[in-house]
Amino acid sequence: MRYARFLAALLALAAPTASAAAGPASKPACARELAMTETSLIKTAVRLQTVAKISQSEQCETYRAHAAVVAKARDVFERCSTGAAREQDIGEMDGALDRVKTAIASACATQ
């Protein structure tokens, strides 16, 4: 699926921004949360790369899990990022959420 490859590439590009944004965050917990978020985004992007090879029910599960990771990442970026990196990160997560919701609606309508 082209969508899965595109989304994986997008997240791979978005994830490094989390580390860069950790610098200005004044809360010590934010640095840890941003690092965990980066790891989660990478893991879900890797899992999305297998979506073309799995059953429809597994695809739906993968898309839903991805949506949850992206929604959580958005919350972390909103709390912990600052400046232009914050706006960019939130915008990327909003776009990723829109795309995965479209994929869920398309692929999982019967489930």
C-alpha positions as CSV (number, residue, x, y, z in Angstrom):
1,M,0.0,0.0,0.0
2,R,1.3,3.4,-1.0
3,Y,-0.3,5.0,2.0
4,A,1.6,2.9,4.5
5,R,4.9,3.6,2.9
6,F,4.1,7.3,2.7
7,L,3.0,7.5,6.3
8,A,6.1,5.5,7.5
9,A,8.4,7.9,5.6
10,L,6.5,10.9,7.1
11,L,6.9,9.6,10.6
12,A,10.5,8.7,10.1
13,L,11.1,12.3,9.2
14,A,8.9,13.7,12.0
15,A,10.5,11.6,14.8
16,P,13.9,13.2,14.9
17,T,12.3,16.6,15.5
18,A,11.2,15.2,18.9
19,S,14.8,15.0,20.1
20,A,15.7,18.4,18.8
21,A,12.6,19.9,20.6
22,A,13.7,18.4,23.9
23,G,16.4,21.0,24.5
24,P,14.2,24.0,25.3
25,A,11.7,22.0,27.4
26,S,12.1,23.1,31.0
27,K,10.5,20.0,32.5
28,P,12.8,17.1,33.1
29,A,10.0,14.7,32.4
30,C,9.6,16.2,28.9
31,A,13.0,15.1,27.8
32,R,12.1,11.5,28.7
33,E,8.6,11.7,27.2
34,L,10.0,13.1,23.9
35,A,12.5,10.3,23.7
36,M,9.8,7.7,24.4
37,T,7.6,9.4,21.8
38,E,10.3,9.2,19.2
39,T,10.8,5.5,19.9
40,S,7.1,4.9,19.7
41,L,6.8,6.7,16.4
42,I,9.6,4.7,14.9
43,K,8.1,1.4,16.1
44,T,4.7,2.2,14.7
45,A,6.2,3.4,11.4
46,V,8.1,0.1,11.1
47,R,4.9,-1.8,11.8
48,L,3.1,0.2,9.1
49,Q,5.6,-1.1,6.6
50,T,4.1,-4.6,7.0
51,V,0.5,-3.6,6.5
52,A,0.3,-4.8,2.9
53,K,1.3,-8.3,4.0
54,I,-1.2,-8.8,6.8
55,S,-4.9,-9.6,7.0
56,Q,-7.5,-6.9,6.9
57,S,-8.3,-7.3,10.6
58,E,-4.6,-7.0,11.4
59,Q,-4.4,-3.9,9.1
60,C,-7.2,-2.3,11.0
61,E,-5.5,-3.1,14.3
62,T,-2.3,-1.7,13.0
63,Y,-4.0,1.5,11.8
64,R,-5.8,2.0,15.1
65,A,-2.6,1.4,17.2
66,H,-0.9,3.9,14.9
67,A,-3.6,6.4,15.5
68,A,-3.2,6.0,19.3
69,V,0.6,6.5,19.1
70,V,0.2,9.6,16.9
71,A,-2.5,11.1,19.2
72,K,-0.3,10.5,22.2
73,A,2.7,12.0,20.4
74,R,0.7,15.1,19.5
75,D,-0.1,15.6,23.2
76,V,3.5,15.2,24.2
77,F,4.6,17.7,21.5
78,E,1.9,20.1,22.6
79,R,3.1,20.0,26.2
80,C,6.9,19.7,25.8
81,S,8.0,21.3,22.5
82,T,8.4,25.0,22.1
83,G,8.7,27.5,19.3
84,A,8.7,26.6,15.6
85,A,9.5,22.9,16.3
86,R,6.3,22.7,18.4
87,E,4.1,24.1,15.7
88,Q,5.8,21.8,13.1
89,D,5.5,18.7,15.3
90,I,1.8,19.4,16.1
91,G,1.0,20.1,12.4
92,E,2.7,16.8,11.3
93,M,0.9,14.8,13.9
94,D,-2.5,16.4,13.0
95,G,-1.8,15.5,9.3
96,A,-0.8,12.0,10.2
97,L,-4.0,11.6,12.3
98,D,-6.1,12.8,9.4
99,R,-4.5,10.3,7.1
100,V,-4.7,7.4,9.4
101,K,-8.4,8.2,10.2
102,T,-9.0,8.2,6.4
103,A,-7.2,4.8,6.1
104,I,-9.3,3.4,9.0
105,A,-12.5,4.6,7.4
106,S,-11.5,3.1,4.1
107,A,-10.0,-0.2,5.2
108,C,-12.0,-0.9,8.3
109,A,-15.5,0.2,7.4
110,T,-16.9,-3.4,7.9
111,Q,-15.2,-4.0,11.2
